[in-house]
Amino acid sequence: MRKTKRVKVLGWRRRPDELRRHSDAVEPWIVANARARDGAKHRPATAVLLSTVPRGARVAADYNRARANVRWTDAQGTVRTAMADVKAGTAVGSAVPVWTDGHGHLVDEPASPVVETAHVVMAGTGAGPVGGLLVLAGGRPIRPRVERRATEQWGEDWEQAAARCGRRTG
């Protein structure tokens, strides 16, 4: 078994985190494996375009693609038809790439590793501020009670200190 070389980073050392649960370390691997398994179920197929897609037609998210009827044969040999996103301006009878699931139904093209990484970075970037806002929002109704209790405790401590010194308060 090969040893891996550790890279030292100035000012950084691994410290145990008391708040980190085992599930926090395992969850990203489970999610990655689930995504890889889902991506493996998606199979590329070639479909035949059944209707011409005019150049002006488009899907809201992508101006170069439009919805059109396509026909393909799934892995079991069943001929299927459905609506798929195809490049605008494609002629009838053209071969268009589609993706199917294990049951022969059309699915979206699996995300590339770059897109997956971008999703993880965006989720991680958003999690910090959202977590901070939750802490602030959760502490807002509690703060007046804590301050009131601290003020009461302060008054009790002054009374005890005055009693030890032989003075009376009030």
N, C-alpha and C positions, 0 to 999 in steps of 0.2 A: 504494500500500500504506500503510495507516495505521500510525503509530507507536504502540506501547503505552507507557503511562506507567508508569514504575517507582516502586514505593512503597519509600521508605527506612525501614528499621527500625533504631532506635537500638541501637548496639552490634553490629550484624550486618553482615558483609560476605562476599561470595563468595570462598572460598579454594579453591585446587585441592587435591583430595584424592588423594594418591599411591596410596591403597589402593582407590580406586573404579575399577572396571573399566567398560568401555563397556557390557558386558552388564548391569551393575547399573542403568544408566540406561534401557536399552532394554526390559528384562524387564517392568516394570509396564505399558508401552504394549502389549506383545504380549499380556499377560494380559487387559488391558482390551478389546483388539480381539477376542480369542477369545471372551470372555464376551458381547460385543455380537453377534458372529456367531452364537453359540449361541442367544442370546435372539431373534435375527431368524428363526431356523429354527422357533421355537415359534409355532404358530398357534392362536388361540382358535377354539373350535368349540362348538356347542350340542348337547348330548346329551339323550336322553330317559331318564328314570329307569324301570327295569324292575321294581323291587320297592320296597315301602314301607320306609322307614328309621325304625325305632322311635326315640322320643325318648331312651330309655335307652342306645341303642347309641352307641359312640364310638370314635374312634381314640385311641391312647394319648397322642399329642402334643397333640391338640386336642380339648377336651371338647364342642365344638359341631359336630363333623363325624364321619361314619361311612363305612365302605366299603359300596358297593352296586353292583349291576350297572347299567350304562348302555349305550345304543346310540346311535351317531352315524354320519354319512356323511363319509368323508374327502375330500380334495381330488380324488382320482381317481374318486370316485363309489362306492367300495366301502363297504358297510354293515359296521360293526364293532361288537363288544360287548367290554366289559372291566369290571373293577372300578375304581371311582373314588371319591375322597373327596367326599362330598356333605354338605350341611347336615342335621343330624339332624332328623327329623320331616317330611321332604319326602315328598309323596304320589306314588304311581305315576303315570307319564305326565307328570310335571312336567319342564320344561326346566331343565337344569343346565349351567353353564359348565364346559368342560374345555379342556385344552391338548394339542395334538398336535405331534409332530415332523414332519419332512419325509416320513416313511414312513407316517404315519397312526397311529402308536402313541401311547398316552397318556403324557404327561410331566408333571412338576410345573410349576406356574405359575412363570414367570420371576421372579427376585427383583427387588424394586424398587430404585431407586438408593439409598434410605436403608438397606436391608438390606445391599446390596453395600458401602456405606461402613462400616457397622458391622462387617462381616466383615474388611475391610482394617484397620480400627483395632484390632480384637481380635488379628489376626495380628501386626500391628506391635508391639502392647503385649506380647504373649507372646514375641516373638522376642528382645527385649533380655535379659530374665531368663534365658531358655533359653540364649542365647549366653554369658552370664556364667557360668552353671552349667557349661557345657561347658568353658570356659577353666579354671575352678577344678578341675573333676574331672580334666581332662587334665594340669594342673600338679601335682596331688597325687603321682603316682608319680615325677615328675621332680625334685621339690624336694629330697629327701634326697641324690640324686646331685650336684646342683648345690652344695648346702651342703658335702658331703664334698670335692668338688673345690676349692671356695673355701677350705676349711680347709687342705687340702694346699698350695695355692698360697700361702697366708698363711705357712705354715711354711717353704716354700722361700724366700720373700722375706726372712724373718727370718734365715735361714741366710746368704743372700747379703749382707745388710746387716751381719751380724756378721763375715763374712769380710773385707769392705771396711774395717771398723774394726779388724781385727787380733785379733778375739776368736774363741774357739772355742765352739761350741755342743755340748752333749751330752757 
